[in-house]
Amino acid sequence: MHQVKFLWVGLLVLLSLFIASELFAQADVIEKRQKFMKANGADAKAVKKAAEEKNYATVEAKAKDLMGNSEKIPGLFPQGSTAGKTKAKAEIWDKWDDFTKGASKLGKAAGGLAGAAAAKDDAKVEAGIKAVSGACGDCHKPFRAEKYSE
Ligand code: HEC
């Protein structure tokens, strides 16, 4: 009888260790993607500043960064990674196709902007910047909460 009890206690300890490590792993995932998103914010800001200065090379480089980043977005949102201080809404996984489309939309907009900067076309650069920030907002609106979950 005692042995069975020990077995149960042992299993419970293992289970709680497992849950704790899962939560830590999720916190890492969330922290990583928020840092990544902050870098997107910095890139978007740098693009605007560079465009004002007509620094086309920087606009092009940062737009290409954003293009590469857009491809990484889906991988930063593993199924159900909502345990922790996050603004990610559950809708991300309910409407996964829309979410990944939002990421490709950013990629396309950033690609267009890079092309416009390479051609030193002011009007297209301006339109490209609008398209990029529009793509950020189009995903944030349905999929990012106003407040952190904790
Ligand atoms: C496909 C969807 C999607 C796209 C596109 C997207 N984001 Fe986000 N972004 C999110 C989600 C979801 C969060 C919330 C993440 C979390 O809190 O776990 C977020 C969070 C952020 C944050 C807050 C990070 C923090 O520390 O809380 C910033 C800043 C941000 N995004 C900037 C951008 C910018 C700038 C762009 C465009 C260049 C962009 N995002 C494009 C989905 C997206």
Residues whose N, C-alpha, C, O or C-beta is under 5 A from the ligand:
A	BS01	HEC	I30 Q34 M37 K38 N40 G41 A44 I73 K85 T86 K87 A88 F99 G102 A103 L106 V132 A135 C136 C139 H140 F143 R144
